[in-house]
Amino acid sequence: MRQELGDGTTTIATEGAELLVERVFDAPRELVWTAMTEAEHIPRWWGPHGSSTTVAQMDVRPGGRWRWINVVDGTEAPFTGEYLEVVPPERIVRTVVFDVEPYNQAPGVVETTTFEELDGGRTKVSARSVFPSVEILQYVVSTGMSTGAIQSYDRLADLLTRLR
């Protein structure tokens, strides 16, 4: 059963153990790629409004590791994983693990992000995440992740206008 969670700017949907997040940005693909793959830009857009993010590690290459720590209302939410595939500026496949006990003991999510160049210098970003189970995905949805994803992409859209 498909569940729609997005808003007017960002498509967010679940189906089975998969989560899809899509948005069209008014910026060229190379710029969107840069904003999403260079460590200096991540703290400027990743996480909901009012949060802060520290990039502890970010080695964007196959086999490279990443670790970002988001802080919301004084509470740390660390995420980590490994880059499995990197094809600039088209595609990134990585694992995503919420790095807090006991959640970091479960198999990670596999996230595939594609960057599609559209007419008019726009870019469609599609992030498809495959969770270990429907139950884990539904738990993540229940935490309000869709609001955080929408706000992160709102912040990214704002950053892209400033980077142009």
C-alpha positions in Angstrom: 0.0 0.0 0.0 1.4 3.4 -1.0 1.4 6.2 1.6 1.8 9.8 0.5 3.6 12.1 2.9 4.9 15.0 0.9 3.7 18.6 0.3 3.4 20.9 -2.7 7.2 21.0 -3.3 8.5 17.6 -2.3 7.1 14.2 -3.1 7.5 11.7 -0.3 5.9 8.3 -0.6 6.3 4.9 1.0 5.5 1.6 -0.6 6.4 -1.6 1.2 9.8 -1.1 2.7 10.8 1.6 0.2 10.7 5.4 0.7 10.9 7.8 -2.2 11.7 11.5 -1.8 11.7 13.7 -4.9 12.0 17.4 -5.6 12.8 19.6 -8.5 15.3 22.3 -7.8 15.7 25.5 -9.8 19.4 25.0 -10.3 21.7 23.2 -12.7 22.6 19.5 -11.9 26.3 20.2 -11.3 25.4 22.9 -8.7 22.9 20.6 -6.9 25.6 17.8 -7.0 28.1 20.1 -5.4 25.7 21.2 -2.7 25.0 17.6 -1.8 28.5 16.2 -2.0 30.8 18.8 -0.6 31.2 18.7 3.2 31.2 22.5 3.6 27.7 22.8 2.2 26.0 20.0 4.3 25.6 22.0 7.5 23.9 24.7 5.5 20.9 22.6 4.5 20.8 19.1 6.1 18.3 18.8 8.8 15.0 20.5 9.8 14.7 24.2 10.5 16.4 25.2 13.7 18.8 22.3 13.7 22.5 22.2 13.2 24.7 19.6 11.5 28.3 18.7 11.9 30.1 16.7 9.2 32.5 14.5 11.1 33.4 12.4 8.1 32.6 12.6 4.4 34.7 10.7 1.8 32.5 10.7 -1.3 33.9 7.7 -3.2 33.0 4.0 -3.4 34.1 2.5 -0.1 34.3 6.0 1.5 32.6 6.6 4.9 30.4 9.4 6.0 29.1 10.5 9.4 26.9 13.6 10.0 25.6 14.6 13.5 22.4 16.6 13.5 21.4 18.4 16.7 17.7 19.3 17.3 16.7 21.0 20.5 20.0 19.9 22.2 19.6 16.2 21.2 22.1 14.6 18.9 21.0 12.4 16.0 24.1 10.9 14.4 23.9 9.2 11.0 26.7 7.2 9.4 27.2 4.9 6.4 29.3 4.0 3.4 29.3 5.2 -0.2 28.7 2.2 -2.4 28.6 3.9 -5.8 29.4 7.5 -6.9 28.8 8.6 -10.5 29.2 12.4 -10.7 26.9 14.3 -11.2 24.3 11.5 -11.8 24.0 9.0 -9.0 25.1 8.2 -5.4 24.3 4.9 -3.7 25.1 4.8 0.1 24.1 3.0 3.2 22.5 5.0 6.0 22.5 4.0 9.7 21.0 5.9 12.6 24.0 5.5 14.8 22.3 5.1 18.2 21.9 1.9 20.2 20.0 -0.3 19.5 19.1 1.1 16.0 22.7 0.9 14.8 22.6 -2.9 15.2 20.0 -3.4 12.5 21.0 -3.6 8.8 21.3 -0.2 7.2 19.1 1.5 4.7 20.4 1.5 1.1 19.7 4.9 -0.4 20.0 5.6 -4.1 20.0 9.3 -5.1 19.8 10.3 -8.8 20.2 13.8 -10.3 18.2 14.3 -13.5 18.9 17.3 -15.6 15.7 19.0 -16.7 15.0 21.8 -19.2 15.5 25.4 -18.0 18.6 24.6 -15.8 16.5 22.6 -13.3 17.4 19.4 -11.6 15.2 16.6 -10.3 16.6 14.8 -7.3 15.2 11.4 -6.5 16.2 9.6 -3.3 14.9 6.0 -3.1 15.7 4.3 0.3 15.2 0.6 0.8 14.7 -0.3 4.5 15.4 -3.7 6.1 11.6 -4.1 6.8 8.3 -2.4 6.5 8.1 -2.1 10.3 11.4 -0.1 10.4 10.3 2.2 7.7 7.0 2.8 9.4 8.8 3.6 12.7 11.0 6.1 10.9 7.9 7.7 9.3 6.3 7.9 12.8 9.2 10.0 14.1 8.3 12.9 11.7 11.1 12.3 9.2 8.9 13.6 6.3 8.7 17.0 7.9 12.5 17.0 8.4 13.1 15.9 4.8 10.8 18.6 3.4 12.5 21.2 5.6 16.0 20.0 4.5 15.1 20.3 0.9 13.6 23.8 1.5 16.9 24.7 3.0 18.8 23.2 0.1 16.6 25.2 -2.4 17.5 28.4 -0.5 21.2 27.5 -0.5 21.2 26.8 -4.2 19.8 30.4 -4.9 22.7 31.8 -2.8 25.3 29.6 -4.6 24.3 30.6 -8.1 
